[in-house]
Amino acid sequence: METREHSAPPSQSKAIHLKRFGAPLEVVEVGEIPVLAPAAGEVLLKMEFAPINPADLNVLEGKYGTLPALPCVPGVEGVGRVLSVGPGLGVGGEALLGKCVLLPNGFGSWRSYGTANALELVVVPEGVPLEQAAMLRINPATALCLLENFVALKPGEWVVQNAANSGVGRSVIQIARASGWRTLNVVRRGGLEAELRSIGADAVLEAGETLVSQIAEITGREDPRLGLNAVGGESALALAKTLAESGVLVTYGAMGLQPLRMPNGLLIFKDVAARGFWVSRWYKNATQPQRDRLFEKLFHWAASGVLHTPVEAVYSLDNAQEALAHAMRSGRSGKVLFKG
Ligand SMILES: NC(=O)c1ccc[n+]([C@@H]2O[C@H](COP(=O)([O-])OP(=O)(O)OC[C@H]3O[C@@H](n4cnc5c(N)ncnc54)[C@H](OP(=O)(O)O)[C@@H]3O)[C@@H](O)[C@H]2O)c1
């Protein structure tokens, strides 16, 4: 059977290359790779948007849980459009033509074109903004799993988190609000309260010495049973101290680069538990119905505007260094994306 095409692709694709690990701005190069025709069971994708996540920067540095074989095209997530369909996919393949899809794990999303296994694609429903779709598979998925998979939260219960203005943190706020849970949101700088409250935060607090007592004052006797930690060090310790007896502190990020410290007393007298979460492991172990359910919720919330991650800038792949430098800045108001 012949390859079926939505529109004709060029012969070369722009791509960001990673040939060695090191300082992000020094190790990426913009180049070209041939655009291959999709093989049996594959589709050819035109990349639309792909974010630069902290995990991408860690991969460039060679400091992540799993590292790709080099050379490679980095980028762990994004959204693309199906341009042509390879042989062997039947009517299902025909139906994919022109559709926007979440790029599969390992695709290397910082490129303009690439082929992917059709079975690994997640079709983006109409009505989901493409920039938002490009960021759904990692951060909002993480937020949903953090809120649903560790503590069976009752209506109105408090959840406490740090790095609350991050992509994950904002998704936690939005999903918690939509699900009827209340959030205590710790940030490391001022000026974020009005904005985070406008997306559903119940309380916004700046990190500092009085944080634990401030939180106790807000929650009264209803101490949170779930704490979400993306920072580590003193910030994580403060969250742990606010937790109820047998509460769970879930660490999913280490932005502060400081190890977790858990005093003996919190373990002995309060039975506080320290757990970890990695969304890659979740995807690996999840059943298809679990994945379908996750995407159904995320797409629904993204289409209705409940889930929205702000975007601070969109760059062409030609401006890779500029984009990476921007993504590495502190105090951003949103994510930095590549346009394919
Ligand atoms: N385990 C998983 O499966 C998983 C999945 C998704 C994300 N993550 C992790 O979650 C974290 C957040 O990711 P994201 O994409 O949501 O982040 P993001 O939108 O890029 O935002 C970064 C956040 O980190 C804060 N930050 C940066 N440096 C910091 C420091 N030294 N100390 C304290 N806070 C600092 C920033 O605060 P300012 O705004 O004040 O600069 C901002 O709130 C990252 O560590 C990421 O790797 C893990």
The ligand as a Tripos MOL2 file, in Angstrom:
@<TRIPOS>MOLECULE
LIG
   48    52     1     0     0
SMALL
NO_CHARGES

@<TRIPOS>ATOM
      1 N1          8.7170   13.6790   38.8890 N.am      1 LIG1
      2 C1          8.0380   13.9560   37.7700 C.2       1 LIG1
      3 O1          7.4660   13.0880   37.1220 O.2       1 LIG1
      4 C2          7.9800   15.3760   37.3210 C.ar      1 LIG1
      5 C3          7.1040   15.7550   36.2990 C.ar      1 LIG1
      6 C4          7.0210   17.1110   35.9430 C.ar      1 LIG1
      7 C5          7.8660   18.0280   36.5720 C.ar      1 LIG1
      8 N2          8.7430   17.5940   37.5070 N.ar      1 LIG1
      9 C6          9.6130   18.5170   38.2330 C.3       1 LIG1
     10 O2          8.8050   19.5100   38.8170 O.3       1 LIG1
     11 C7          9.5700   20.6920   38.9680 C.3       1 LIG1
     12 C8          8.7800   21.8540   38.3690 C.3       1 LIG1
     13 O3          8.6920   21.6580   36.9520 O.3       1 LIG1
     14 P1          7.8500   22.7000   36.0840 P.3       1 LIG1
     15 O4          7.9990   22.3640   34.6440 O.co2     1 LIG1
     16 O5          6.5060   22.7840   36.6650 O.co2     1 LIG1
     17 O6          8.6580   24.0340   36.4180 O.3       1 LIG1
     18 P2          8.5860   25.4760   35.7480 P.3       1 LIG1
     19 O7          7.2090   25.7620   35.2860 O.co2     1 LIG1
     20 O8          9.7110   25.6010   34.7890 O.co2     1 LIG1
     21 O9          8.8640   26.4200   37.0290 O.3       1 LIG1
     22 C9         10.0400   26.2960   37.7890 C.3       1 LIG1
     23 C10         9.6810   26.5240   39.2490 C.3       1 LIG1
     24 O10        10.7910   26.2170   40.0850 O.3       1 LIG1
     25 C11        11.0690   27.3320   40.9310 C.3       1 LIG1
     26 N3         12.4940   27.3310   41.2030 N.ar      1 LIG1
     27 C12        13.4890   27.4550   40.3140 C.ar      1 LIG1
     28 N4         14.6890   27.3800   40.9330 N.ar      1 LIG1
     29 C13        14.4100   27.1810   42.2560 C.ar      1 LIG1
     30 C14        15.2170   27.0390   43.4220 C.ar      1 LIG1
     31 N5         16.5480   27.0480   43.3400 N.pl3     1 LIG1
     32 N6         14.6020   26.8620   44.5980 N.ar      1 LIG1
     33 C15        13.2520   26.8450   44.6910 C.ar      1 LIG1
     34 N7         12.4270   26.9710   43.6190 N.ar      1 LIG1
     35 C16        13.0180   27.1490   42.4210 C.ar      1 LIG1
     36 C17        10.5990   28.5340   40.1310 C.3       1 LIG1
     37 O11        10.3980   29.6360   40.9790 O.3       1 LIG1
     38 P3         10.5210   31.1590   40.4100 P.3       1 LIG1
     39 O12         9.3030   31.3870   39.5380 O.co2     1 LIG1
     40 O13        10.5160   31.9740   41.6450 O.co2     1 LIG1
     41 O14        11.8020   31.2480   39.6190 O.co2     1 LIG1
     42 C18         9.2960   27.9650   39.5630 C.3       1 LIG1
     43 O15         8.2890   27.9400   40.5480 O.3       1 LIG1
     44 C19        10.9130   20.4360   38.2790 C.3       1 LIG1
     45 O16        11.8330   20.0320   39.2500 O.3       1 LIG1
     46 C20        10.5860   19.2680   37.3470 C.3       1 LIG1
     47 O17        11.7140   18.4990   37.0220 O.3       1 LIG1
     48 C21         8.8040   16.2950   37.8980 C.ar      1 LIG1
@<TRIPOS>BOND
     1     1     2 1
     2     2     3 2
     3     2     4 1
     4     4     5 ar
     5     4    48 ar
     6     5     6 ar
     7     6     7 ar
     8     7     8 ar
     9     8     9 1
    10     8    48 ar
    11     9    10 1
    12     9    46 1
    13    10    11 1
    14    11    12 1
    15    11    44 1
    16    12    13 1
    17    13    14 1
    18    14    15 2
    19    14    16 1
    20    14    17 1
    21    17    18 1
    22    18    19 2
    23    18    20 1
    24    18    21 1
    25    21    22 1
    26    22    23 1
    27    23    24 1
    28    23    42 1
    29    24    25 1
    30    25    26 1
    31    25    36 1
    32    26    27 ar
    33    26    35 ar
    34    27    28 ar
    35    28    29 ar
    36    29    30 ar
    37    29    35 ar
    38    30    31 1
    39    30    32 ar
    40    32    33 ar
    41    33    34 ar
    42    34    35 ar
    43    36    37 1
    44    36    42 1
    45    37    38 1
    46    38    39 2
    47    38    40 1
    48    38    41 1
    49    42    43 1
    50    44    45 1
    51    44    46 1
    52    46    47 1
@<TRIPOS>SUBSTRUCTURE
     1 LIG1         1 GROUP 0 **** ****
